[in-house]
Amino acid sequence: MSSATKIMITALLSLGFVLGLITLLNYFKFESSLAALTDRRLAVIADNTQDSIEAAVNLGLNLQNLESAPAVLQRARAQDGRIEALHVFGADGRILYSTGTGAVGDAIDPAWLSAARQTGARSWRVSTDTALVTGRRLDSSFAQGIGGLALVYPVADGAMRVAAMRDDLIGAALLILLAFTLLGAVGTTLALRHVGRLFSGLTHAVEDTGSGASGSRIPPSLQAVAASLQTNLAQARDQLDDMEAILAAAGGPDRRPATGDAGAHGPVVRGVGAGE
């Protein structure tokens, strides 16, 4: 495997890891932001609807005989076309008014009624696999908990939007990775080609030193470097030859032992001990 291939694989793995992290972070950020935005929007609609109904009840009207309630619910639903239904129910859990067809008189989901009764606050929330229910407790000037309001919002639309954003993020990451692959391959090839030529020229310069070669194989940009390298190598070779000549002369056959510690039978080994 060439150096260019190794560099490209390392760069692509690093970029792929970074892009994967960025994609995941953006995906979860979009999902949480969309959920928070949906909750705030539904909370505003539910609060306004609650205030409108309670204002009529505080005038002394009975919740069961509130003629303006259907119109109030229809206006609230028109604020967001994705709202599935709005229900106003009594203290017994029976639906009094609804934007859904045929829902009046039915009992609300027991989970809704349980959440409305268990919480001490005026708002409650129930989330299922198919819908998000935002609820409000209805009070009057004379009593608390005379009924409740339930806003049903399907989660399928939000899931589709999150899935679409996920696909867009993955597509963008793949496009960036592909573009980097193409540009990086071209850039790495060009860069390593120049480095390869540089080392090739230096190798030729070393091989041609002292051989009398013309140096025509060396690129023009490396002629000066090659010439300096040849000169330095020639000087180093001459110095080595001089040192070898000096060492050969010093260790020649005319050399005699200075102190006679080496005789015809080899060196004399002196012992060290008590009887020396």
Secondary structure as GFF3:
##gff-version 3
##sequence-region A 1 276
A	DSSP	alpha_helix	3	58	.	.	.	ID=ss1
A	DSSP	three_ten_helix	63	65	.	.	.	ID=ss2
A	DSSP	alpha_helix	69	78	.	.	.	ID=ss3
A	DSSP	beta_strand	85	90	.	.	.	ID=ss4
A	DSSP	beta_strand	95	98	.	.	.	ID=ss5
A	DSSP	alpha_helix	110	118	.	.	.	ID=ss6
A	DSSP	beta_strand	123	127	.	.	.	ID=ss7
A	DSSP	beta_strand	131	138	.	.	.	ID=ss8
A	DSSP	beta_strand	147	154	.	.	.	ID=ss9
A	DSSP	alpha_helix	156	208	.	.	.	ID=ss10
A	DSSP	three_ten_helix	220	222	.	.	.	ID=ss11
A	DSSP	alpha_helix	223	250	.	.	.	ID=ss12
A	DSSP	beta_strand	262	263	.	.	.	ID=ss13
A	DSSP	beta_strand	266	267	.	.	.	ID=ss14
###
